[in-house]
Structures are given as structure tokens and as C-alpha cells.
């Protein structure tokens, strides 16, 4: 899967992307850890990233999760990841959105473009009904991006995720397929 917008494109990660993925994670380690649970040191090894991509491809083939890289059109540089995980079919037809972007690329509108591409993919190719996302209450940039892309704040999840040893509150955002809302 490859989706293209004005400045970026998203596509399924392959094993050939493992080194770029590792570089992204290493260069943004302290930044990402402000918003995501701590990961063990072995996460920051090439072998782990290769296995991560392999697991992602397996989950994709089983319609459980879809992990994509965010790449700059101009240079093909990997600048982030965006995923649909916890895919549930049947009466729910939903998934959970997760994303990270290279700190140096923030403020350029790239994540807004990437989320719009993934929303389109989720609704019109995967035929999902609802996408949810969680965001720390103090992560203003991420909140703004979700609002710009049509997500609505559905409330507060108290002490939802343990980040850096502390249980953090998160807002629950969601978007419904526009043809079904």
C-alpha cells in the first residue's frame, strides 16, 4: 500500500526499512519517550527492528494491524510511522491509530497529511467504521493534529497509560466513517 499527498507518502514498511526505522527511533528516543511507554534497550537494535517489521507484516496479513512509514516525497527519507492497530471486525469495525514523527519535522503539516491518508485508507480500503486515538492531555500539537483531521474529543481516560513510570491521563479521540456518521 502506498498513498501519496503533497509533501509525504505513506507505505507499508518492509525489512529494507529496518535501518531507517532504527535511526528514526534512536534519533528521537528521548522525544518519543515523553509520549509513549518506555521500551527496553533491545528495542534499539537492528535485529529488533527487523523482527518488529516482520511481526507487523504478519499482523497485516491477518487483518489485525497495519504499520506504515511516513516518507518525504522529495528525498524518500523515513520521518515517522503511522499505524492502525487492534483492528476489530464484526459489529465494531474499528481500529486504534498511533503515530510518531521525527521531532525535527514537526510543524510542517506532515502528520496532518499522513493521518488524512490513513483515514482514507481505513475507511475506503479497509472498510472500517471508526478509528480511535489516545493522546496525553498536555500534548497540544497532537491534539491539534487530530482535531484538524476530523477527530473529536470523546472524553478523558484517567490514568490510562504508564509513561516513564507514571500513569498518565489521556483524551480519547475518535472519527467515524463519513458515510456512516
Order of alpha helices (4+ residues) and beta strands (2+ residues): beta-beta-alpha-alpha-alpha-beta-beta-beta-alpha-beta-alpha-beta-beta
